[in-house]
């Protein structure tokens, strides 16, 4: 890990790493490694296409939901349940190019009930809350760990209320915060191992996971395997997106983590040049704005968590 990087370089690197990984991985999403080799040999260019038929540099829900969450955090001065749910609802109303089933179901639940939290569900251990967690990590990088976890669960439970998903998302947040603070890679490795100790199903030291599903366990196994096997962002991202499966999300999460560790200068210029210009500017600006919030915030009240008694609830009929 680069120890001389500024916090700004790490935060911008994480946000652009997320977007670049998303755009790179969208091309190979739902393909198998063999199919990727047949079509591209090694996929290492942002060219669009894929099952979504994207334009080169276009991103998917991973980046879109992250930016929506970040805007809510900036507007409210922190993570607050109803505004976050509204932000996700507005994002879905904009007809995004892609949206996961669990995410859609959670947003519809909010529109119908006014409750910004879905009931706990053993089958909702998807990666949808983890893929968009970066704005929380940037805004709360200097907050007590309990408040970081509270903020994470508020945003996560709008769509994903599952202990397994919580554990993985919170481990990723802890790794991102450690990277922002300039901690060595050994600290990040320890955080990953602590997750495995907590839930053995996350063990990532066995076979290489290929064609990962949207299950957060397989997602983080792929990310951890690639991240700890390479010493640079480019190699990490090429590794994960060539495993296929849910490649836009493994790319996004690996990109945010590697970007936080290696900084914005580690992202290949050809990838940054290919990334949609408006997306690039939005990521850069939001990263800096969230850092400014972190500097000025007096953390202590992260907002209303899962409740159905908030006077600021929307009228379900407005959905």
N, C-alpha and C positions, 0 to 999 in steps of 0.2 A: 504494500500500500504506500502511496505517496504521502509522506509526513509533512511536506512543506506547503501543501495546498491550503488555500483559504476556505472558509466556510462557504463563501459565495461560489467558488469554483466547484465545490462538492455538491451543493444544492442544485445549481444549474446543470451540472453533469448528471445528477440523478434524474432530473426531470426530462432532459433531452435524451438520456439513456433509455428511459421508459418509452418515449415516443419513437425513437429509432428502433428499439427492440420490437415494439408493436408493429411498426410499418414493415420491418424486415420479416418478422414472423408471420404476418398476415398472408404472405405469398404461399407459405408451406403449411398453413393450418389445415388439419384433417388429412394431410398426406402421410404416407408411411415413409420411413427412411429410404426404403428401396425405390419408391416412386420419386422421391426427391432426387436421388442419385441418377435415376434414369432421365429426368427432365433437366436437371441443372448441374449434374456432377456434384459440385459443392455450391450451395446457395449462399451467396455472400454480397448480393446487391439489392438495393431497394428498387424494385421494378413494378410493384403493384400486382395486379392480377389476383390469383388465388380464387377460392370459391366465391368470394364476395365481388370479384371483378373490379378491384380497386384501381384508382389512378396511382401512378408512381408517387410515393411520399404520403399517400393518404393513410390515416390511422383509423383504429376501430374503437370499440367501447372502452377499452382499457385506458386510453388517453382521454377520451371524451368524458368519462365519468370522473376521472381524476381532476380534470379542469373544472367540472361542475362542482365537485366537492370543495376544491380550493376556493372557488368564488364564494361559496356559502361561508366558509371559514373566515374569509376576509371581510365579508359584509357584516357578519355577526360578531367578529372579534373572538371567535372560537368555534368549537364543534357543538352545535345545538340541534337537537333531534328533529324538530319540525322543519326548520329551515333546510336542513340537509335533505330530508325526505322531499320537500318541495323542489329543491334543486334537481334531484334525481327525476322527479316527475316532469319538470320542465324540460330536462334533457331528453327524456323519452318522447315528449310531445313534439320535439324537433325532428322526429323520425330518423334516429341514428342508423347508420349503415348496418349495425349489428347490435343485438342485445341478448343476453343469456336468459334462459327460462326462469331461473330462480330470481334473477334481478327483476324481470318483468312481473313475476308473481308478487314480489315484495312491494313494488311500486303500485300495482293495482290494489293490493291490500291497504296501502296508505290512502289511496284515493277513495276507496269504498268505506273505510272505517274511520279515517282521520287519525289512526294510531301509527306513529312512526317507528314501529317495531313489529316484526313478525314473531309469532310464537316459536319457541325452540322446536327444532325439527331435526331428528337424527339423520335425515336424508339431505340436509342442506349444507353439506361439507364441501361446497364448491369453492373455487378460487376467486369469485367475483368481488368479495370485500377486500381481499389481499391485493388484488391487481390495482386498486384505486387508493391504497393507503398512504401513498407518498406525501400528499399535502399535510396529513396529520403528523407524519414524522418531521417535516420541515417546521411546521408551526409550533410543535411541542418538543423540539429537540432539547430544549433547556428546561423543560417542565419536570416535576417529580414523576417517577415512573408510574405511580398510581393514577395520576391524571392523564398520562399518555394512554394507559390501558383503558381508562374510562372513556376518553375521546374515541379510541378505536372501537370500543363496543357500541357506542352510540351510532357511529356511522355504519358499522358492520351490520348491526341488527335491523337496520331498515330493510335489508334483503336477506341476510344470512345470519340466523341465530342458531349457532351450533358450536359446542365446546371444542370440537376438533378444528373447525375453521378459526375460532377465536385463538386457539393456541398457536397455529401456524402464522396467522396474521400478526399477532403480538410478537412472535419471535422475529419476523421480518422487520417490524418496526424497531425492535431493540437493536438489530443489526444495522439498520440505517442510521439510527441515532449514534451508535458507536462509531460508525464511519464518519459521520459529520463531526464528531468530536476528535477525529484523528487517531482513534484507537488502532492497535496493530491487528493484522488479520487473525492472529491467534485468539483475540477476544471475540471476533465474529464466529470463529470456528467453535469456541466454547459455547456461545449462545445457541448455535445449531445443535451441538451435542446435548445441551440442556433440554432442548425441545425433544430430542430422541429419548432422553432419560425420562421425561415427563410422559411421553406417548411413544412407545417403541415402534409403532407403525410407521413413524417418520424416518426410520433408519435408512441411511443413504449410502452405506459403505459396501453394499452387495453388488448385484448386477447393475449395469448401466440401464436406466429406464429409457425406453424408446416409445414413441407414439403415445405420449401421456394424455390422459383424459383431462377433463375439467375438475377432477377431484383434487383438492388442495394438497393432499399428501403426495400424489404423483407429481404435481406441479413443483412443489418445493424440493422433492427428491432430485428432479432434473436440474433445478436452479442450483442447489447445493453441490451436486456432482460437478457441474460445469464450472461454477465459481471457484471452487477450491482446487480444481485441476489445472487452472490456467492463471497466468499472472498479468493479463491485460484484458481490457474490455472487448476488443474486437474478437479475440479467440473465444471468450465466454459466450458472446452472442451467436457467433457462427456455430458453436457447438450446440446450443439449445435449439435454435431454429431448424437445424438439420435433423433433429430427432422427430420432427413432425408433430402430429397430434394437435394439442391446443397451443400451437406455436406462437401465436400473437401474444398470449398471456405469459407463457414461459419467457418469451423474449422481453416483454415489458418488465416483468419482475426482475429478471436477471440484469436487464439494462439499468434499472433504477439502482440496484445494489452495486453493480460494477461502476456506474457513474459516480455514486457517492464515494466509492473507494479511490478511484483513479482520476476523477475530475473531468471537466468538460473537454480539456485538451486531449484526452485519451480517445474521444469519439472520432473515428475516421472522418476526414473532411468530406469525402465523397458521400457519406451517409447524411451528414448535416446538410449538404447542398441539395440532396435529393428529397429531404423531408419537406413537407408542405410548409411554405413560408409563414403563413398565419399561425399554424400550430407551433412552429419553432418560436416565434415571437411570444405567443401566449405562454408557453412553458417557461421561457426565460423570465418574462415579466412576473409571472405568478410566483416563481421560485424566490425572486428578490422581495416581492411584497410579503410573502409568508415569513421570510426571515426577519423582515422589519416588524411584523406582528409579534414574532417571538421575542424580539428585543424589547418591545414596549409593553407587552401583556403582563398583567399580574395574575398568574394562574392561580386558581382557587375555586372558581366556579366555571365548569366546562359547559354548563347549560342543562336543559332538561333531558333526562334519559328517557327510557321507554315508559310512557305514561299515556293514559287515555283521558286525563283530566286537565289538560292544558287549555287555558282560555284562548290560546292563540291557534287552536286547531282549525283547519280549513273546513268549510262546508263540503261534505262528501258530494253534494250535488254539482259541485264545480269541476268535477273530474273530467 
